[in-house]
Every structure is written in C-alpha cells, then in structure tokens.
C-alpha cells in the first residue's frame, strides 16, 4: 500500500474522460485501513476524494447506504471512475464546501465508512 503524506505527491486521472493521471500535491490525508481520503492541489485549485481500495462495487454501495443511515448528509458512490497512482476506483460523493459548517464531514464520513467496513468483516468472518 502507498505511503502518502501531506506535502507529498499523488497521481490522479479520470479514465472515463480520457484524462491521464497527473501529479497533485497532498494537502490533507485521512487513512483508515483501505479507506483513503485526501485533499489535493495543483497549485491553483483544490479538490478531494474518498475511496476504498480492494473493495467490490456492491460493497461500496452498501457502505454508502450505511453512511446515509448514520449521518445527516447524503453519500453516493460516484459513477465516474478515478485513477489514483495507477489504480482505477470509484469514489464517494457528498456535499462539501470550504466553510466551518462542512469542515467535519470528510473525516466523519471516512471514519464512518471504515467502521462499517470493519463491522462487515466481523459479521462475515473475514
């Protein structure tokens, strides 16, 4: 697994649009096992993503539904795939703005998804 750190670089692309990976700088990193969230910048704009590595799409949908039952904001699995350092993934989408009222959402969602994934594993005995 990668060792991404704030200030380090990460390559992101959008294969569904034919956009090859390009390098971004990590501004914020939140990692819980295979759940990874980051804010990145290209030096002018910032963006972010939340993904789960090595996870079937059906489980991603279940994780989004569980998050919707636990949190007071809607979460969906994006139909747009992204490529992160050569791995193609679907990310989670949720409403977020750079304002104080939305500040806790990214970390809260990351932890909620990681906890749900751990709970699923315990239930299935993986």
Buried (B, 14 or more C-beta within 10 A) or exposed (E): EEEBEEEEEBEBBBEEEEEEBEEBBBBBBBBBEBBBBBBBBEEEEBEBBBBBEEBEEEBBEBBBBBBBEBBEEEBBBBEEBBBBEEEEBBBBBBEBEEEEEEEEBBBBBBBBBBBBBEEBEEEEEE
